[in-house]
Amino acid sequence: MSYIINYRVALPHYRISDKVLHPRLGRKGQHAICYTDEDIITLAHQAAENLGESVDAVLFATTTPIFKDRYHASYLADLLGLGEGILALDFGTTARAGTDALLMADTLVKSGGTYNNVLVVASDVYYPGIGKETKAPFGHGAVAIIVSSNEGIAEITQAKSYSSSLSEEFKYKGSDTQYDPRFTRTEGFKKNLGLVLKQEEIDPSTIDQVFLNSPYAKIGFGQLKKAGFDLENKLADDQVTVDVGHMGAAHGLSVLTQMMKGTEGTIALFDYLNGTNYIELKTKEIDTSASASKSEPIESYQDYLQLRKQGKFTGKGYQNIDMFSSEMISEREKDTLIHLVGRKCESCGTVYYLKAARCNSCKGSDFKEVQLAKEGAVYSVTSEYYFPNSFGPTNMVVIDLDGGGRITVQQTDDMFPTEDNKIQIGDRVGLVFRKMMENDRKPNYFWKCKRK
Amino acid sequence: MMHKKKNIAIIGLGVTKFGELFNQSYDDLVQDAALQATQDAGIGLDEIQAGWLSTAFPEIGVFKGRSGMDLVEPLNLYGIPVTRVSNFCASGADSIRNAANALAAGECDVAMALGVEKLRDRAPQDSIVKMMVELSHPFYQKGFTAAGTFAIYAKRIMHEFGVTNEDIAGVSVKNHYHGTLNDKAHHRIACSLEQVLKSPMVADPLTVMDSCPTTDGAACVIMVRGEDVDKAKHNPIYIDGVGLSVSTGWDLPFFDPKHDFLSFQATKDAAKMAYGQAGITKPLDEIDLVEVHDCFSIVELLTYEDLGLCNAGEAKDMIRGKSTQLGGEIPVNVSGGLLSCGHPVGATGVRMVVEVANQLRGNGGDRQVGGAKRGITHNIGGPGAIASVIVLNKEN
């Protein structure tokens, strides 16, 4: 038996609406869009951080090219402090990579014994071409799910996969498809879906909510109806696409979490691209855990273009600066830099973020390691205009962390600085994991802060 | 720790024009300052027995100032010991401290301390900030500028002590007024409170007019032991006390929960040493003028308290009451300070000693502090990490 025992969806703070992207089309959707310092790793970290204890495996799904920079499961496992003994696997290439990973997690847990808690993370950051936003309902975000042998929110009752070798509407850059693209839809998608639906274990009459995740979903509806699915009443609304856009490899899992929230009973998800994954869940009760995070709209196309451009860190402020990054420093200091391990003076109790031979308060020399909190209060703050970030001054914030320790970091998600939203002394802030400036070689991840 | 008065006299003073000296090289500045100082002391270059050269940022010039060699070469001083001193903004004062110690130890009889910095061969925004970001730790305080680090102090002081933007700007107004009286200053423009407050923000709450300019310049002193002073030939000024202390780190103030950002411990520690040697117990009564390190106007405000010129939280009253203006109870930065003179980092500490010594000699000109007998200089470097205090006296 395998269960989903916990999950979290991580979305960027900013949204751009269809009204801004293509005002004449009358669409009412929104797209979650990364800030300059976010990428699939920071989103994946945000989704998976402290989600489950004693994780045995990390399965990371994305269609953002794996091995580019540091975007892979092993790096994520390291960031999450899961150690080197962890099974870390990458799933990519197709938009069903998210459910691929979930399927594998289910298989690992059901194999019995070795894998009792498997962390599945799907994260995608995809941009359509400038001016071509209508072509792809993009949205950035990540979903993390813990699949466990312990009972939890929902039992995974079925997880099956059928493969299809047809090349969808894949095009080489700059070339047009030479054949009728409907071929892959009818011969690939419909045929493949048909194979799944033939399965005796699938009993449409027991399904309380169903969703078909595919760019061609509509042409599959006839088959689902024919197979006995009550689409009039049981088809789930894809609120994810409306609220945050299509999340790529994370989309199927994102809709799945949404269905889990609203349903007590049986949930079925068909996830198709180059094959079909069928996932069936039985939820015990309606999940009422909070999920909404605060967001802020980007109200002009100009700002959106600027955000995309600045996301490459080529803004004026950084233009001449080649950030020094060092694999050695990142590796040897990761306990401090990534895991926020501080040191508490054994004699006077003062907590330090940085290592020193002696306590600066009582001169004691015995320290024990402590985990620093990720929340605290602002002790002092300034805005650096001489070293601006992409949209305004770089705000440097000195924070006294709850439970001791002080850290000084930059503020983030500060695209629209105003006098009113400026961080002030005494404000409550939380640390978030973001990318520092990067050079061409290696992104540097560190903590920044946001007002609570 | 024992801090003994060292019985050292300064007999030669030299300072170049400070500013954007596009037509003068590092070597030109060294020669200008050194020759002024030896001429003032009435000695030839050959009489110099040891030298200390302070340059803080050779990387921004053409790698000039990396070692003592760069003092020897332009002056043809081959064959004597010369050491480069690098201690952030306290570099210049530290070169004088080292020269004083060597004289006191009998290692040499005539010493030269020369500070020089050539910063304007590059665009300012292409220099120190860029270097700090490129070469510093990839994560900590990335993008923190000097203005930003002191702005962090300013914000906290405003929060705790009710210091206002006007109080901070008042320092700039005062020092820019003093600067109009100094023909060697980089900027000789008086400004109003409104002009300071309305000038572009550098790091909240510090504006451009609260920040010292990026400047080229050099200054030099010739020093001997007290007993070697020839009263007929020299016009000596004596060193009553020298203190230097490293009291925080580069990162630690920003990662130390006990650091209150309300004062500079380094200044307090250095002042304690220097005052101890000089026998000063009531600074306000025993000192006639002060040159402090006003790299940003807030630093001058804090330093009043750290030097014991007033109690904690009272610095704003000294500015409001104009007691540190020329003609006031204790004039501070009558030279115009770093805000007017500019801040060629390695030269600044030496420039201040030249200024105070000139005042004590009675050669202050339009900005002469009447009846000045004892004065001090103060530097602070890094994020408030390193400070120096030198007490100068007309009498030994």
HADDOCK unambig.tbl for C-alpha pairs under 7 A between the chains (distance, minus, plus):
assign (segid A and resid 321 and name CA) (segid B and resid 130 and name CA) 6.03 0.50 0.50
assign (segid A and resid 321 and name CA) (segid B and resid 134 and name CA) 6.37 0.50 0.50
assign (segid A and resid 322 and name CA) (segid B and resid 134 and name CA) 5.95 0.50 0.50
assign (segid A and resid 323 and name CA) (segid B and resid 133 and name CA) 6.60 0.50 0.50
assign (segid A and resid 323 and name CA) (segid B and resid 134 and name CA) 4.98 0.50 0.50
assign (segid A and resid 324 and name CA) (segid B and resid 134 and name CA) 5.14 0.50 0.50
assign (segid A and resid 324 and name CA) (segid B and resid 135 and name CA) 6.11 0.50 0.50
assign (segid A and resid 324 and name CA) (segid B and resid 138 and name CA) 5.91 0.50 0.50
assign (segid A and resid 325 and name CA) (segid B and resid 138 and name CA) 5.75 0.50 0.50
assign (segid A and resid 352 and name CA) (segid B and resid 255 and name CA) 6.76 0.50 0.50
assign (segid A and resid 352 and name CA) (segid B and resid 256 and name CA) 6.26 0.50 0.50
assign (segid A and resid 353 and name CA) (segid B and resid 255 and name CA) 6.04 0.50 0.50
assign (segid A and resid 354 and name CA) (segid B and resid 255 and name CA) 6.69 0.50 0.50
assign (segid A and resid 380 and name CA) (segid B and resid 152 and name CA) 5.73 0.50 0.50
assign (segid A and resid 380 and name CA) (segid B and resid 155 and name CA) 6.23 0.50 0.50
assign (segid A and resid 380 and name CA) (segid B and resid 156 and name CA) 5.66 0.50 0.50
assign (segid A and resid 381 and name CA) (segid B and resid 152 and name CA) 5.57 0.50 0.50
assign (segid A and resid 381 and name CA) (segid B and resid 155 and name CA) 6.72 0.50 0.50
assign (segid A and resid 382 and name CA) (segid B and resid 148 and name CA) 6.33 0.50 0.50
assign (segid A and resid 382 and name CA) (segid B and resid 151 and name CA) 6.01 0.50 0.50
assign (segid A and resid 382 and name CA) (segid B and resid 152 and name CA) 5.68 0.50 0.50
assign (segid A and resid 382 and name CA) (segid B and resid 203 and name CA) 6.13 0.50 0.50
assign (segid A and resid 382 and name CA) (segid B and resid 204 and name CA) 5.33 0.50 0.50
assign (segid A and resid 383 and name CA) (segid B and resid 203 and name CA) 5.20 0.50 0.50
assign (segid A and resid 383 and name CA) (segid B and resid 204 and name CA) 5.22 0.50 0.50
assign (segid A and resid 384 and name CA) (segid B and resid 148 and name CA) 5.95 0.50 0.50
assign (segid A and resid 384 and name CA) (segid B and resid 202 and name CA) 6.29 0.50 0.50
assign (segid A and resid 384 and name CA) (segid B and resid 203 and name CA) 4.55 0.50 0.50
assign (segid A and resid 384 and name CA) (segid B and resid 204 and name CA) 6.97 0.50 0.50
assign (segid A and resid 385 and name CA) (segid B and resid 201 and name CA) 6.52 0.50 0.50
assign (segid A and resid 385 and name CA) (segid B and resid 202 and name CA) 5.01 0.50 0.50
assign (segid A and resid 385 and name CA) (segid B and resid 203 and name CA) 5.70 0.50 0.50
assign (segid A and resid 386 and name CA) (segid B and resid 202 and name CA) 5.59 0.50 0.50
assign (segid A and resid 387 and name CA) (segid B and resid 143 and name CA) 5.98 0.50 0.50
assign (segid A and resid 398 and name CA) (segid B and resid 254 and name CA) 6.53 0.50 0.50
assign (segid A and resid 400 and name CA) (segid B and resid 257 and name CA) 6.63 0.50 0.50
assign (segid A and resid 405 and name CA) (segid B and resid 257 and name CA) 5.75 0.50 0.50
assign (segid A and resid 406 and name CA) (segid B and resid 255 and name CA) 4.76 0.50 0.50
assign (segid A and resid 406 and name CA) (segid B and resid 256 and name CA) 5.77 0.50 0.50
assign (segid A and resid 406 and name CA) (segid B and resid 257 and name CA) 5.08 0.50 0.50
assign (segid A and resid 407 and name CA) (segid B and resid 254 and name CA) 6.41 0.50 0.50
assign (segid A and resid 407 and name CA) (segid B and resid 255 and name CA) 4.94 0.50 0.50
assign (segid A and resid 408 and name CA) (segid B and resid 141 and name CA) 6.45 0.50 0.50
assign (segid A and resid 408 and name CA) (segid B and resid 254 and name CA) 5.71 0.50 0.50
assign (segid A and resid 408 and name CA) (segid B and resid 255 and name CA) 6.54 0.50 0.50
assign (segid A and resid 409 and name CA) (segid B and resid 141 and name CA) 6.21 0.50 0.50
assign (segid A and resid 446 and name CA) (segid B and resid 139 and name CA) 6.48 0.50 0.50
